[in-house]
Amino acid sequence: VECGVSVRGPLPLVYNGLPTDKGEWPWLVAMFIKSKTASLQFQCGASLLSRTIVLT
């Protein structure tokens, strides 16, 4: 994923009860952990500060 470019994940993004458009919130991050069964479990949200820094 390129910095500043949003990619929709498995969950729809919703703000204030309304779906958001792709790329509308490009600095938001969703952090997941991959389980032993290869499923993803949501852990927390974060903000992208730069190409290499994520603030949780």
C-alpha positions as CSV (number, residue, x, y, z in Angstrom):
1,V,0.0,0.0,0.0
2,E,1.3,3.4,-0.9
3,C,1.5,6.1,1.8
4,G,-1.6,8.3,1.7
5,V,-3.6,5.8,-0.4
6,S,-6.6,4.2,1.4
7,V,-7.4,0.5,0.8
8,R,-10.7,-0.9,2.0
9,G,-10.3,-3.8,4.3
10,P,-12.8,-6.6,5.2
11,L,-14.9,-4.1,7.3
12,P,-16.8,-1.1,5.8
13,L,-15.6,2.2,7.1
14,V,-18.3,4.2,8.9
15,Y,-18.2,7.7,10.3
16,N,-21.1,9.3,12.1
17,G,-23.4,6.5,11.0
18,L,-22.6,7.0,7.3
19,P,-20.3,4.9,5.0
20,T,-17.1,6.7,4.0
21,D,-15.5,6.9,0.5
22,K,-12.3,5.2,-0.4
23,G,-9.4,7.6,0.3
24,E,-11.5,9.9,2.6
25,W,-9.4,9.0,5.7
26,P,-6.0,7.9,4.3
27,W,-4.2,8.4,7.6
28,L,-6.3,5.9,9.6
29,V,-4.8,2.5,10.4
30,A,-6.5,-0.7,11.6
31,M,-4.1,-3.2,13.3
32,F,-4.9,-6.9,13.1
33,I,-3.2,-10.0,14.5
34,K,-3.1,-13.1,12.4
35,S,-4.2,-16.2,14.4
36,K,-2.9,-19.7,14.1
37,T,-5.9,-20.5,11.9
38,A,-4.9,-17.6,9.5
39,S,-7.9,-15.5,10.5
40,L,-7.4,-11.8,11.3
41,Q,-8.5,-10.4,14.7
42,F,-8.8,-6.6,15.0
43,Q,-6.6,-5.2,17.8
44,C,-6.8,-1.4,17.6
45,G,-6.9,1.7,15.5
46,A,-4.0,4.0,14.9
47,S,-2.9,7.1,12.9
48,L,-0.3,7.1,10.1
49,L,2.2,9.9,10.9
50,S,4.7,9.1,8.1
51,R,5.7,6.2,5.8
52,T,7.4,4.5,8.8
53,I,5.6,5.7,12.0
54,V,2.2,4.5,13.2
55,L,0.8,6.0,16.4
56,T,-1.5,3.8,18.4
